[in-house]
Amino acid sequence: MIKFEIKDRKTGKTESYTKEDVTMGEAEKCYEYLELVNQENKKEAPNATKMRQKSDSY
């Protein structure tokens, strides 16, 4: 089970979501995204737009 907590910037409230089953495709996308984030964070000047564009595709 995976639990997501998302904070709304406008209201300041936090919403919680849970998901019981995770497919292999979803897990692969998640690991690809995490790998990209780690690569960008290791750079001297990380490009945040690359990370945002990837996360928007979820």
mmCIF file of the N, C-alpha and C atoms, coordinates in Angstrom:
data_MODEL
# 
_entry.id   MODEL 
# 
loop_
_atom_site.group_PDB 
_atom_site.id 
_atom_site.type_symbol 
_atom_site.label_atom_id 
_atom_site.label_alt_id 
_atom_site.label_comp_id 
_atom_site.label_asym_id 
_atom_site.label_entity_id 
_atom_site.label_seq_id 
_atom_site.pdbx_PDB_ins_code 
_atom_site.Cartn_x 
_atom_site.Cartn_y 
_atom_site.Cartn_z 
_atom_site.occupancy 
_atom_site.B_iso_or_equiv 
_atom_site.pdbx_formal_charge 
_atom_site.auth_seq_id 
_atom_site.auth_comp_id 
_atom_site.auth_asym_id 
_atom_site.auth_atom_id 
_atom_site.pdbx_PDB_model_num 
ATOM 1   N N  . MET A 1 1  ? 0.843  -1.179 0.000   1.00 0.00 ? 1  MET A N  1 
ATOM 2   C CA . MET A 1 1  ? 0.000  0.000  0.000   1.00 0.00 ? 1  MET A CA 1 
ATOM 3   C C  . MET A 1 1  ? 0.891  1.246  0.000   1.00 0.00 ? 1  MET A C  1 
ATOM 4   N N  . ILE A 1 2  ? 0.485  2.230  -0.771  1.00 0.00 ? 2  ILE A N  1 
ATOM 5   C CA . ILE A 1 2  ? 1.199  3.497  -0.856  1.00 0.00 ? 2  ILE A CA 1 
ATOM 6   C C  . ILE A 1 2  ? 0.275  4.602  -0.361  1.00 0.00 ? 2  ILE A C  1 
ATOM 7   N N  . LYS A 1 3  ? 0.836  5.508  0.425   1.00 0.00 ? 3  LYS A N  1 
ATOM 8   C CA . LYS A 1 3  ? 0.060  6.620  0.942   1.00 0.00 ? 3  LYS A CA 1 
ATOM 9   C C  . LYS A 1 3  ? 0.665  7.920  0.411   1.00 0.00 ? 3  LYS A C  1 
ATOM 10  N N  . PHE A 1 4  ? -0.174 8.757  -0.189  1.00 0.00 ? 4  PHE A N  1 
ATOM 11  C CA . PHE A 1 4  ? 0.243  10.052 -0.709  1.00 0.00 ? 4  PHE A CA 1 
ATOM 12  C C  . PHE A 1 4  ? -0.336 11.133 0.176   1.00 0.00 ? 4  PHE A C  1 
ATOM 13  N N  . GLU A 1 5  ? 0.472  12.125 0.506   1.00 0.00 ? 5  GLU A N  1 
ATOM 14  C CA . GLU A 1 5  ? -0.016 13.293 1.224   1.00 0.00 ? 5  GLU A CA 1 
ATOM 15  C C  . GLU A 1 5  ? 0.340  14.511 0.396   1.00 0.00 ? 5  GLU A C  1 
ATOM 16  N N  . ILE A 1 6  ? -0.686 15.263 -0.001  1.00 0.00 ? 6  ILE A N  1 
ATOM 17  C CA . ILE A 1 6  ? -0.494 16.421 -0.869  1.00 0.00 ? 6  ILE A CA 1 
ATOM 18  C C  . ILE A 1 6  ? -1.007 17.658 -0.143  1.00 0.00 ? 6  ILE A C  1 
ATOM 19  N N  . LYS A 1 7  ? -0.142 18.679 -0.059  1.00 0.00 ? 7  LYS A N  1 
ATOM 20  C CA . LYS A 1 7  ? -0.524 19.922 0.601   1.00 0.00 ? 7  LYS A CA 1 
ATOM 21  C C  . LYS A 1 7  ? -0.979 20.930 -0.447  1.00 0.00 ? 7  LYS A C  1 
ATOM 22  N N  . ASP A 1 8  ? -2.151 21.481 -0.247  1.00 0.00 ? 8  ASP A N  1 
ATOM 23  C CA . ASP A 1 8  ? -2.697 22.505 -1.143  1.00 0.00 ? 8  ASP A CA 1 
ATOM 24  C C  . ASP A 1 8  ? -2.067 23.842 -0.776  1.00 0.00 ? 8  ASP A C  1 
ATOM 25  N N  . ARG A 1 9  ? -1.406 24.469 -1.741  1.00 0.00 ? 9  ARG A N  1 
ATOM 26  C CA . ARG A 1 9  ? -0.699 25.719 -1.467  1.00 0.00 ? 9  ARG A CA 1 
ATOM 27  C C  . ARG A 1 9  ? -1.648 26.872 -1.164  1.00 0.00 ? 9  ARG A C  1 
ATOM 28  N N  . LYS A 1 10 ? -2.824 26.853 -1.757  1.00 0.00 ? 10 LYS A N  1 
ATOM 29  C CA . LYS A 1 10 ? -3.767 27.953 -1.561  1.00 0.00 ? 10 LYS A CA 1 
ATOM 30  C C  . LYS A 1 10 ? -4.403 27.905 -0.173  1.00 0.00 ? 10 LYS A C  1 
ATOM 31  N N  . THR A 1 11 ? -4.885 26.727 0.226   1.00 0.00 ? 11 THR A N  1 
ATOM 32  C CA . THR A 1 11 ? -5.599 26.615 1.492   1.00 0.00 ? 11 THR A CA 1 
ATOM 33  C C  . THR A 1 11 ? -4.699 26.180 2.646   1.00 0.00 ? 11 THR A C  1 
ATOM 34  N N  . GLY A 1 12 ? -3.578 25.535 2.351   1.00 0.00 ? 12 GLY A N  1 
ATOM 35  C CA . GLY A 1 12 ? -2.685 25.060 3.394   1.00 0.00 ? 12 GLY A CA 1 
ATOM 36  C C  . GLY A 1 12 ? -3.109 23.728 3.983   1.00 0.00 ? 12 GLY A C  1 
ATOM 37  N N  . LYS A 1 13 ? -4.196 23.148 3.459   1.00 0.00 ? 13 LYS A N  1 
ATOM 38  C CA . LYS A 1 13 ? -4.688 21.869 3.960   1.00 0.00 ? 13 LYS A CA 1 
ATOM 39  C C  . LYS A 1 13 ? -3.934 20.717 3.304   1.00 0.00 ? 13 LYS A C  1 
ATOM 40  N N  . THR A 1 14 ? -3.803 19.617 4.035   1.00 0.00 ? 14 THR A N  1 
ATOM 41  C CA . THR A 1 14 ? -3.139 18.425 3.513   1.00 0.00 ? 14 THR A CA 1 
ATOM 42  C C  . THR A 1 14 ? -4.186 17.347 3.268   1.00 0.00 ? 14 THR A C  1 
ATOM 43  N N  . GLU A 1 15 ? -4.143 16.778 2.064   1.00 0.00 ? 15 GLU A N  1 
ATOM 44  C CA . GLU A 1 15 ? -5.068 15.706 1.710   1.00 0.00 ? 15 GLU A CA 1 
ATOM 45  C C  . GLU A 1 15 ? -4.286 14.406 1.610   1.00 0.00 ? 15 GLU A C  1 
ATOM 46  N N  . SER A 1 16 ? -4.879 13.314 2.063   1.00 0.00 ? 16 SER A N  1 
ATOM 47  C CA . SER A 1 16 ? -4.223 12.010 2.026   1.00 0.00 ? 16 SER A CA 1 
ATOM 48  C C  . SER A 1 16 ? -4.952 11.083 1.073   1.00 0.00 ? 16 SER A C  1 
ATOM 49  N N  . TYR A 1 17 ? -4.180 10.348 0.288   1.00 0.00 ? 17 TYR A N  1 
ATOM 50  C CA . TYR A 1 17 ? -4.709 9.362  -0.642  1.00 0.00 ? 17 TYR A CA 1 
ATOM 51  C C  . TYR A 1 17 ? -3.943 8.064  -0.442  1.00 0.00 ? 17 TYR A C  1 
ATOM 52  N N  . THR A 1 18 ? -4.631 6.939  -0.620  1.00 0.00 ? 18 THR A N  1 
ATOM 53  C CA . THR A 1 18 ? -3.964 5.650  -0.534  1.00 0.00 ? 18 THR A CA 1 
ATOM 54  C C  . THR A 1 18 ? -4.258 4.835  -1.782  1.00 0.00 ? 18 THR A C  1 
ATOM 55  N N  . LYS A 1 19 ? -3.334 3.958  -2.102  1.00 0.00 ? 19 LYS A N  1 
ATOM 56  C CA . LYS A 1 19 ? -3.510 3.079  -3.246  1.00 0.00 ? 19 LYS A CA 1 
ATOM 57  C C  . LYS A 1 19 ? -3.025 1.696  -2.831  1.00 0.00 ? 19 LYS A C  1 
ATOM 58  N N  . GLU A 1 20 ? -3.857 0.712  -3.033  1.00 0.00 ? 20 GLU A N  1 
ATOM 59  C CA . GLU A 1 20 ? -3.538 -0.646 -2.595  1.00 0.00 ? 20 GLU A CA 1 
ATOM 60  C C  . GLU A 1 20 ? -2.578 -1.369 -3.531  1.00 0.00 ? 20 GLU A C  1 
ATOM 61  N N  . ASP A 1 21 ? -2.875 -1.374 -4.824  1.00 0.00 ? 21 ASP A N  1 
ATOM 62  C CA . ASP A 1 21 ? -2.079 -2.147 -5.772  1.00 0.00 ? 21 ASP A CA 1 
ATOM 63  C C  . ASP A 1 21 ? -1.267 -1.220 -6.671  1.00 0.00 ? 21 ASP A C  1 
ATOM 64  N N  . VAL A 1 22 ? -0.011 -1.599 -6.895  1.00 0.00 ? 22 VAL A N  1 
ATOM 65  C CA . VAL A 1 22 ? 0.868  -0.856 -7.781  1.00 0.00 ? 22 VAL A CA 1 
ATOM 66  C C  . VAL A 1 22 ? 1.303  -1.796 -8.890  1.00 0.00 ? 22 VAL A C  1 
ATOM 67  N N  . THR A 1 23 ? 1.113  -1.379 -10.146 1.00 0.00 ? 23 THR A N  1 
ATOM 68  C CA . THR A 1 23 ? 1.499  -2.230 -11.271 1.00 0.00 ? 23 THR A CA 1 
ATOM 69  C C  . THR A 1 23 ? 2.994  -2.066 -11.559 1.00 0.00 ? 23 THR A C  1 
ATOM 70  N N  . MET A 1 24 ? 3.546  -2.988 -12.341 1.00 0.00 ? 24 MET A N  1 
ATOM 71  C CA . MET A 1 24 ? 4.959  -2.921 -12.708 1.00 0.00 ? 24 MET A CA 1 
ATOM 72  C C  . MET A 1 24 ? 5.253  -1.658 -13.512 1.00 0.00 ? 24 MET A C  1 
ATOM 73  N N  . GLY A 1 25 ? 4.344  -1.279 -14.396 1.00 0.00 ? 25 GLY A N  1 
ATOM 74  C CA . GLY A 1 25 ? 4.535  -0.076 -15.201 1.00 0.00 ? 25 GLY A CA 1 
ATOM 75  C C  . GLY A 1 25 ? 4.628  1.178  -14.348 1.00 0.00 ? 25 GLY A C  1 
ATOM 76  N N  . GLU A 1 26 ? 3.765  1.274  -13.352 1.00 0.00 ? 26 GLU A N  1 
ATOM 77  C CA . GLU A 1 26 ? 3.785  2.422  -12.447 1.00 0.00 ? 26 GLU A CA 1 
ATOM 78  C C  . GLU A 1 26 ? 5.081  2.448  -11.641 1.00 0.00 ? 26 GLU A C  1 
ATOM 79  N N  . ALA A 1 27 ? 5.525  1.290  -11.196 1.00 0.00 ? 27 ALA A N  1 
ATOM 80  C CA . ALA A 1 27 ? 6.758  1.212  -10.423 1.00 0.00 ? 27 ALA A CA 1 
ATOM 81  C C  . ALA A 1 27 ? 7.958  1.599  -11.283 1.00 0.00 ? 27 ALA A C  1 
ATOM 82  N N  . GLU A 1 28 ? 7.987  1.147  -12.530 1.00 0.00 ? 28 GLU A N  1 
ATOM 83  C CA . GLU A 1 28 ? 9.088  1.493  -13.430 1.00 0.00 ? 28 GLU A CA 1 
ATOM 84  C C  . GLU A 1 28 ? 9.129  2.996  -13.687 1.00 0.00 ? 28 GLU A C  1 
ATOM 85  N N  . LYS A 1 29 ? 7.963  3.616  -13.906 1.00 0.00 ? 29 LYS A N  1 
ATOM 86  C CA . LYS A 1 29 ? 7.913  5.063  -14.113 1.00 0.00 ? 29 LYS A CA 1 
ATOM 87  C C  . LYS A 1 29 ? 8.428  5.801  -12.882 1.00 0.00 ? 29 LYS A C  1 
ATOM 88  N N  . CYS A 1 30 ? 8.060  5.307  -11.714 1.00 0.00 ? 30 CYS A N  1 
ATOM 89  C CA . CYS A 1 30 ? 8.495  5.935  -10.465 1.00 0.00 ? 30 CYS A CA 1 
ATOM 90  C C  . CYS A 1 30 ? 10.013 5.860  -10.331 1.00 0.00 ? 30 CYS A C  1 
ATOM 91  N N  . TYR A 1 31 ? 10.587 4.684  -10.585 1.00 0.00 ? 31 TYR A N  1 
ATOM 92  C CA . TYR A 1 31 ? 12.036 4.531  -10.468 1.00 0.00 ? 31 TYR A CA 1 
ATOM 93  C C  . TYR A 1 31 ? 12.772 5.357  -11.516 1.00 0.00 ? 31 TYR A C  1 
ATOM 94  N N  . GLU A 1 32 ? 12.236 5.460  -12.719 1.00 0.00 ? 32 GLU A N  1 
ATOM 95  C CA . GLU A 1 32 ? 12.843 6.308  -13.753 1.00 0.00 ? 32 GLU A CA 1 
ATOM 96  C C  . GLU A 1 32 ? 12.846 7.766  -13.313 1.00 0.00 ? 32 GLU A C  1 
ATOM 97  N N  . TYR A 1 33 ? 11.732 8.202  -12.743 1.00 0.00 ? 33 TYR A N  1 
ATOM 98  C CA . TYR A 1 33 ? 11.629 9.573  -12.260 1.00 0.00 ? 33 TYR A CA 1 
ATOM 99  C C  . TYR A 1 33 ? 12.624 9.820  -11.129 1.00 0.00 ? 33 TYR A C  1 
ATOM 100 N N  . LEU A 1 34 ? 12.715 8.893  -10.174 1.00 0.00 ? 34 LEU A N  1 
ATOM 101 C CA . LEU A 1 34 ? 13.643 9.061  -9.058  1.00 0.00 ? 34 LEU A CA 1 
ATOM 102 C C  . LEU A 1 34 ? 15.085 9.101  -9.541  1.00 0.00 ? 34 LEU A C  1 
ATOM 103 N N  . GLU A 1 35 ? 15.409 8.294  -10.531 1.00 0.00 ? 35 GLU A N  1 
ATOM 104 C CA . GLU A 1 35 ? 16.754 8.290  -11.101 1.00 0.00 ? 35 GLU A CA 1 
ATOM 105 C C  . GLU A 1 35 ? 17.071 9.639  -11.749 1.00 0.00 ? 35 GLU A C  1 
ATOM 106 N N  . LEU A 1 36 ? 16.120 10.190 -12.493 1.00 0.00 ? 36 LEU A N  1 
ATOM 107 C CA . LEU A 1 36 ? 16.297 11.499 -13.121 1.00 0.00 ? 36 LEU A CA 1 
ATOM 108 C C  . LEU A 1 36 ? 16.498 12.587 -12.071 1.00 0.00 ? 36 LEU A C  1 
ATOM 109 N N  . VAL A 1 37 ? 15.706 12.553 -11.016 1.00 0.00 ? 37 VAL A N  1 
ATOM 110 C CA . VAL A 1 37 ? 15.825 13.544 -9.948  1.00 0.00 ? 37 VAL A CA 1 
ATOM 111 C C  . VAL A 1 37 ? 17.199 13.446 -9.292  1.00 0.00 ? 37 VAL A C  1 
ATOM 112 N N  . ASN A 1 38 ? 17.652 12.229 -9.014  1.00 0.00 ? 38 ASN A N  1 
ATOM 113 C CA . ASN A 1 38 ? 18.958 12.058 -8.392  1.00 0.00 ? 38 ASN A CA 1 
ATOM 114 C C  . ASN A 1 38 ? 20.078 12.549 -9.292  1.00 0.00 ? 38 ASN A C  1 
ATOM 115 N N  . GLN A 1 39 ? 19.973 12.295 -10.592 1.00 0.00 ? 39 GLN A N  1 
ATOM 116 C CA . GLN A 1 39 ? 20.993 12.770 -11.533 1.00 0.00 ? 39 GLN A CA 1 
ATOM 117 C C  . GLN A 1 39 ? 21.027 14.290 -11.575 1.00 0.00 ? 39 GLN A C  1 
ATOM 118 N N  . GLU A 1 40 ? 19.860 14.920 -11.588 1.00 0.00 ? 40 GLU A N  1 
ATOM 119 C CA . GLU A 1 40 ? 19.805 16.380 -11.627 1.00 0.00 ? 40 GLU A CA 1 
ATOM 120 C C  . GLU A 1 40 ? 20.312 16.984 -10.317 1.00 0.00 ? 40 GLU A C  1 
ATOM 121 N N  . ASN A 1 41 ? 20.036 16.340 -9.188  1.00 0.00 ? 41 ASN A N  1 
ATOM 122 C CA . ASN A 1 41 ? 20.485 16.867 -7.899  1.00 0.00 ? 41 ASN A CA 1 
ATOM 123 C C  . ASN A 1 41 ? 21.994 16.771 -7.745  1.00 0.00 ? 41 ASN A C  1 
ATOM 124 N N  . LYS A 1 42 ? 22.630 15.802 -8.399  1.00 0.00 ? 42 LYS A N  1 
ATOM 125 C CA . LYS A 1 42 ? 24.080 15.644 -8.310  1.00 0.00 ? 42 LYS A CA 1 
ATOM 126 C C  . LYS A 1 42 ? 24.817 16.718 -9.103  1.00 0.00 ? 42 LYS A C  1 
ATOM 127 N N  . LYS A 1 43 ? 24.149 17.309 -10.082 1.00 0.00 ? 43 LYS A N  1 
ATOM 128 C CA . LYS A 1 43 ? 24.774 18.350 -10.893 1.00 0.00 ? 43 LYS A CA 1 
ATOM 129 C C  . LYS A 1 43 ? 25.005 19.600 -10.055 1.00 0.00 ? 43 LYS A C  1 
ATOM 130 N N  . GLU A 1 44 ? 25.961 20.399 -10.512 1.00 0.00 ? 44 GLU A N  1 
ATOM 131 C CA . GLU A 1 44 ? 26.273 21.624 -9.789  1.00 0.00 ? 44 GLU A CA 1 
ATOM 132 C C  . GLU A 1 44 ? 25.114 22.620 -9.851  1.00 0.00 ? 44 GLU A C  1 
ATOM 133 N N  . ALA A 1 45 ? 24.486 22.708 -11.030 1.00 0.00 ? 45 ALA A N  1 
ATOM 134 C CA . ALA A 1 45 ? 23.330 23.593 -11.209 1.00 0.00 ? 45 ALA A CA 1 
ATOM 135 C C  . ALA A 1 45 ? 22.182 22.761 -11.768 1.00 0.00 ? 45 ALA A C  1 
ATOM 136 N N  . PRO A 1 46 ? 21.393 22.104 -10.898 1.00 0.00 ? 46 PRO A N  1 
ATOM 137 C CA . PRO A 1 46 ? 20.299 21.260 -11.389 1.00 0.00 ? 46 PRO A CA 1 
ATOM 138 C C  . PRO A 1 46 ? 19.226 22.064 -12.117 1.00 0.00 ? 46 PRO A C  1 
ATOM 139 N N  . ASN A 1 47 ? 18.640 21.424 -13.140 1.00 0.00 ? 47 ASN A N  1 
ATOM 140 C CA . ASN A 1 47 ? 17.583 22.048 -13.930 1.00 0.00 ? 47 ASN A CA 1 
ATOM 141 C C  . ASN A 1 47 ? 16.248 21.523 -13.416 1.00 0.00 ? 47 ASN A C  1 
ATOM 142 N N  . ALA A 1 48 ? 15.544 22.325 -12.644 1.00 0.00 ? 48 ALA A N  1 
ATOM 143 C CA . ALA A 1 48 ? 14.296 21.887 -12.017 1.00 0.00 ? 48 ALA A CA 1 
ATOM 144 C C  . ALA A 1 48 ? 13.187 21.656 -13.033 1.00 0.00 ? 48 ALA A C  1 
ATOM 145 N N  . THR A 1 49 ? 13.260 22.323 -14.187 1.00 0.00 ? 49 THR A N  1 
ATOM 146 C CA . THR A 1 49 ? 12.192 22.148 -15.175 1.00 0.00 ? 49 THR A CA 1 
ATOM 147 C C  . THR A 1 49 ? 12.176 20.730 -15.721 1.00 0.00 ? 49 THR A C  1 
ATOM 148 N N  . LYS A 1 50 ? 13.324 20.085 -15.838 1.00 0.00 ? 50 LYS A N  1 
ATOM 149 C CA . LYS A 1 50 ? 13.359 18.703 -16.311 1.00 0.00 ? 50 LYS A CA 1 
ATOM 150 C C  . LYS A 1 50 ? 12.628 17.792 -15.334 1.00 0.00 ? 50 LYS A C  1 
ATOM 151 N N  . MET A 1 51 ? 12.816 18.022 -14.052 1.00 0.00 ? 51 MET A N  1 
ATOM 152 C CA . MET A 1 51 ? 12.166 17.193 -13.047 1.00 0.00 ? 51 MET A CA 1 
ATOM 153 C C  . MET A 1 51 ? 10.664 17.434 -13.027 1.00 0.00 ? 51 MET A C  1 
ATOM 154 N N  . ARG A 1 52 ? 10.249 18.706 -13.160 1.00 0.00 ? 52 ARG A N  1 
ATOM 155 C CA . ARG A 1 52 ? 8.816  19.016 -13.151 1.00 0.00 ? 52 ARG A CA 1 
ATOM 156 C C  . ARG A 1 52 ? 8.123  18.432 -14.363 1.00 0.00 ? 52 ARG A C  1 
ATOM 157 N N  . GLN A 1 53 ? 8.737  18.527 -15.528 1.00 0.00 ? 53 GLN A N  1 
ATOM 158 C CA . GLN A 1 53 ? 8.115  18.005 -16.741 1.00 0.00 ? 53 GLN A CA 1 
ATOM 159 C C  . GLN A 1 53 ? 7.903  16.510 -16.620 1.00 0.00 ? 53 GLN A C  1 
ATOM 160 N N  . LYS A 1 54 ? 8.826  15.798 -16.041 1.00 0.00 ? 54 LYS A N  1 
ATOM 161 C CA . LYS A 1 54 ? 8.703  14.352 -15.886 1.00 0.00 ? 54 LYS A CA 1 
ATOM 162 C C  . LYS A 1 54 ? 7.599  14.032 -14.885 1.00 0.00 ? 54 LYS A C  1 
ATOM 163 N N  . SER A 1 55 ? 7.535  14.774 -13.768 1.00 0.00 ? 55 SER A N  1 
ATOM 164 C CA . SER A 1 55 ? 6.536  14.470 -12.752 1.00 0.00 ? 55 SER A CA 1 
ATOM 165 C C  . SER A 1 55 ? 5.133  14.835 -13.218 1.00 0.00 ? 55 SER A C  1 
ATOM 166 N N  . ASP A 1 56 ? 5.004  15.802 -14.127 1.00 0.00 ? 56 ASP A N  1 
ATOM 167 C CA . ASP A 1 56 ? 3.685  16.177 -14.636 1.00 0.00 ? 56 ASP A CA 1 
ATOM 168 C C  . ASP A 1 56 ? 3.080  15.070 -15.490 1.00 0.00 ? 56 ASP A C  1 
ATOM 169 N N  . SER A 1 57 ? 3.902  14.162 -16.002 1.00 0.00 ? 57 SER A N  1 
ATOM 170 C CA . SER A 1 57 ? 3.396  13.116 -16.885 1.00 0.00 ? 57 SER A CA 1 
ATOM 171 C C  . SER A 1 57 ? 2.756  11.963 -16.120 1.00 0.00 ? 57 SER A C  1 
ATOM 172 N N  . TYR A 1 58 ? 2.813  11.975 -14.779 1.00 0.00 ? 58 TYR A N  1 
ATOM 173 C CA . TYR A 1 58 ? 2.220  10.888 -13.999 1.00 0.00 ? 58 TYR A CA 1 
ATOM 174 C C  . TYR A 1 58 ? 0.741  10.867 -14.129 1.00 0.00 ? 58 TYR A C  1 
# 
